[in-house]
Amino acid sequence: MARTRQPVTGKFKPRKDRELRPDEHHLGWDRALQEALDNIGWPRGTHQAQVEFGAVIDVKNPGHVIEYHVTLI
């Protein structure tokens, strides 16, 4: 039976004592994307994929991102 492609999500949580600055948010998504790629498990070959970027945000004044996530579909 051939393996099928399933969505895979990578996550990155910055340390509580080292939140990313607004100009560093890409670093959180970069780490989450790399985790998704490291754990992709798709069959060999070239795949067209949709990439969804998301975050869990703690809204205070100001708010901050507590988890970055990237899903490959």
MIDOSE-1310 file (N, C-alpha, C; in nm, 2 decimals, decimal comma, always signed):
residues 73
mart	+0,08/-0,12/+0,00/+0,00/+0,00/+0,00/+0,09/+0,12/+0,00; +0,06/+0,22/-0,09/+0,14/+0,34/-0,10/+0,11/+0,43/+0,02; +0,21/+0,50/+0,07/+0,19/+0,59/+0,18/+0,12/+0,72/+0,12; +0,03/+0,77/+0,21/-0,04/+0,89/+0,17/+0,02/+1,01/+0,24
rqpv	-0,01/+1,12/+0,18/+0,04/+1,25/+0,24/-0,06/+1,30/+0,34; -0,01/+1,33/+0,46/-0,09/+1,39/+0,56/-0,04/+1,52/+0,60; -0,12/+1,62/+0,64/-0,07/+1,74/+0,69/+0,03/+1,72/+0,81; +0,13/+1,80/+0,82/+0,22/+1,80/+0,93/+0,24/+1,94/+0,98
tgkf	+0,25/+1,95/+1,11/+0,27/+2,08/+1,18/+0,39/+2,08/+1,26; +0,47/+2,18/+1,25/+0,58/+2,21/+1,33/+0,55/+2,32/+1,43; +0,61/+2,32/+1,55/+0,58/+2,42/+1,65/+0,71/+2,47/+1,71; +0,71/+2,59/+1,75/+0,82/+2,65/+1,82/+0,77/+2,74/+1,93
kprk	+0,81/+2,72/+2,05/+0,77/+2,81/+2,17/+0,90/+2,88/+2,21; +0,90/+3,01/+2,21/+1,02/+3,09/+2,26/+1,02/+3,07/+2,41; +1,14/+3,08/+2,46/+1,16/+3,08/+2,61/+1,08/+3,19/+2,67; +1,02/+3,17/+2,79/+0,95/+3,28/+2,85/+1,03/+3,40/+2,89
drel	+1,16/+3,37/+2,91/+1,25/+3,49/+2,95/+1,31/+3,55/+2,82; +1,28/+3,50/+2,71/+1,33/+3,55/+2,58/+1,23/+3,55/+2,47; +1,13/+3,64/+2,48/+1,03/+3,65/+2,38/+1,10/+3,72/+2,25; +1,05/+3,68/+2,14/+1,10/+3,74/+2,01/+1,05/+3,88/+2,00
rpde	+1,13/+3,97/+1,95/+1,09/+4,11/+1,93/+1,00/+4,11/+1,80; +0,93/+4,22/+1,77/+0,84/+4,22/+1,65/+0,92/+4,20/+1,52; +1,05/+4,25/+1,52/+1,13/+4,23/+1,40/+1,19/+4,09/+1,39; +1,16/+4,00/+1,49/+1,22/+3,87/+1,49/+1,12/+3,76/+1,48
hhlg	+0,99/+3,79/+1,45/+0,89/+3,69/+1,44/+0,92/+3,59/+1,34; +0,98/+3,63/+1,23/+1,02/+3,53/+1,13/+1,10/+3,42/+1,18; +1,18/+3,44/+1,28/+1,26/+3,34/+1,34/+1,18/+3,23/+1,41; +1,07/+3,26/+1,47/+0,98/+3,17/+1,53/+0,92/+3,08/+1,42
wdra	+0,87/+3,14/+1,31/+0,81/+3,06/+1,20/+0,92/+2,98/+1,13; +1,04/+3,03/+1,12/+1,15/+2,95/+1,05/+1,17/+2,83/+1,13; +1,18/+2,83/+1,26/+1,20/+2,72/+1,35/+1,08/+2,62/+1,34; +0,96/+2,67/+1,33/+0,84/+2,58/+1,32/+0,84/+2,51/+1,19
lqea	+0,87/+2,59/+1,08/+0,88/+2,53/+0,95/+0,98/+2,42/+0,94; +1,10/+2,44/+0,99/+1,21/+2,34/+0,99/+1,16/+2,21/+1,07; +1,09/+2,23/+1,18/+1,04/+2,11/+1,25/+0,95/+2,03/+1,17; +0,86/+2,11/+1,10/+0,76/+2,04/+1,01/+0,83/+1,96/+0,90
ldni	+0,93/+2,02/+0,84/+1,01/+1,95/+0,73/+1,09/+1,83/+0,79; +1,14/+1,85/+0,91/+1,22/+1,74/+0,97/+1,13/+1,62/+0,99; +1,00/+1,64/+1,02/+0,91/+1,53/+1,05/+0,80/+1,50/+0,95; +0,83/+1,54/+0,82/+0,73/+1,54/+0,72/+0,67/+1,40/+0,69
gwpr	+0,76/+1,30/+0,67/+0,71/+1,17/+0,65/+0,63/+1,14/+0,52; +0,64/+1,23/+0,42/+0,57/+1,22/+0,30/+0,65/+1,12/+0,21; +0,58/+1,06/+0,11/+0,65/+0,97/+0,01/+0,76/+1,05/-0,06; +0,86/+0,99/-0,11/+0,96/+1,05/-0,19/+0,90/+1,12/-0,32
gthq	+0,96/+1,22/-0,36/+0,91/+1,29/-0,48/+0,89/+1,44/-0,46; +0,85/+1,51/-0,56/+0,83/+1,65/-0,55/+0,68/+1,68/-0,52; +0,65/+1,76/-0,43/+0,52/+1,79/-0,38/+0,49/+1,94/-0,39; +0,37/+1,97/-0,44/+0,32/+2,11/-0,42/+0,25/+2,11/-0,29
aqve	+0,28/+2,21/-0,21/+0,22/+2,21/-0,07/+0,17/+2,35/-0,04; +0,06/+2,35/+0,04/+0,01/+2,48/+0,10/+0,08/+2,49/+0,23; +0,13/+2,61/+0,26/+0,19/+2,64/+0,39/+0,11/+2,74/+0,47; +0,07/+2,70/+0,59/-0,01/+2,78/+0,68/+0,07/+2,83/+0,80
fgav	+0,08/+2,96/+0,82/+0,15/+3,01/+0,93/+0,05/+3,05/+1,04; +0,07/+3,01/+1,16/-0,02/+3,05/+1,27/+0,05/+3,08/+1,40; -0,02/+3,12/+1,50/+0,04/+3,15/+1,62/-0,06/+3,14/+1,73; -0,01/+3,12/+1,85/-0,09/+3,13/+1,98/-0,05/+3,26/+2,04
idvk	-0,14/+3,35/+2,06/-0,10/+3,48/+2,11/-0,16/+3,51/+2,25; -0,08/+3,56/+2,34/-0,13/+3,60/+2,47/-0,16/+3,75/+2,46; -0,28/+3,79/+2,47/-0,32/+3,93/+2,45/-0,33/+4,00/+2,58; -0,23/+4,09/+2,59/-0,22/+4,18/+2,71/-0,20/+4,32/+2,65
npgh	-0,14/+4,41/+2,72/-0,10/+4,53/+2,66/+0,05/+4,55/+2,68; +0,13/+4,52/+2,59/+0,10/+4,46/+2,45/+0,09/+4,31/+2,46; +0,04/+4,26/+2,35/+0,03/+4,11/+2,33/+0,16/+4,06/+2,28; +0,18/+3,92/+2,30/+0,30/+3,86/+2,25/+0,27/+3,72/+2,20
viey	+0,35/+3,66/+2,12/+0,33/+3,53/+2,06/+0,39/+3,43/+2,16; +0,32/+3,33/+2,20/+0,37/+3,23/+2,29/+0,40/+3,10/+2,22; +0,35/+3,08/+2,10/+0,38/+2,96/+2,02/+0,36/+3,00/+1,87; +0,46/+2,96/+1,79/+0,45/+2,97/+1,64/+0,42/+2,83/+1,59
hvtl	+0,34/+2,83/+1,48/+0,32/+2,70/+1,42/+0,31/+2,71/+1,27; +0,36/+2,61/+1,20/+0,35/+2,61/+1,05/+0,30/+2,47/+1,01; +0,19/+2,47/+0,93/+0,14/+2,34/+0,88/+0,16/+2,33/+0,73; +0,21/+2,22/+0,69/+0,23/+2,18/+0,55/+0,11/+2,09/+0,51
i	+0,04/+2,14/+0,41/-0,08/+2,06/+0,36/-0,06/+2,01/+0,22
